[in-house]
Amino acid sequence: MTVAKTSVLVLDCAEPAELAEFYSSFLGAETRVGADPDVLEIIGHDGVRIAVRRDHGYAPASWPRPESSQQAHLRIMVSREEIDEAERELIALGARPLDTKDNGGPRDSRLYSDPAGHSFTLAVQL
């Protein structure tokens, strides 16, 4: 018998409802509340699954300081033609630009932090 498995990236934060709203709005996804009210799951298209979990002692990492480096990194892929529009949408939703210089072409990637301070990349789909 094979056991069914699902992977979910979980982001810790102080306010899960706010962070879930940020990601579900940008990804056009649905937010689900489970049995634990401190964990919300964002279910999007093409199997995208992210969860946010309340951590009462949460402190965001400081980029690019190595002493508080991240352990995971979220990469959101968009088409080359839509990366500027996606960037405007992210900023309107509360993302903060960290390193958004346009690299151009197939390697264009832009670094932001979400409202809880997690860094993530918006990149051109390969």
Salt bridges, closest charged atoms under 4 A:
ASP12 OD1 - ARG53 NE 2.95
GLU15 OE1 - ARG54 NH1 3.79
GLU30 OE2 - ARG32 NE 3.21
ASP38 OD1 - ARG54 NE 2.95
GLU41 OE2 - ARG49 NH2 2.47
GLU67 OE2 - ARG65 NE 2.74
ASP84 OD1 - ARG110 NH1 2.91
GLU87 OE1 - ARG110 NH1 3.19
ASP99 OD2 - LYS101 NZ 3.49
ASP102 OD2 - ARG80 NH2 3.72
ASP102 OD2 - ARG110 NH2 3.63
ASP108 OD2 - ARG80 NH1 2.60
ASP108 OD2 - ARG110 NH2 2.94
ASP114 OD2 - HIS118 ND1 2.95
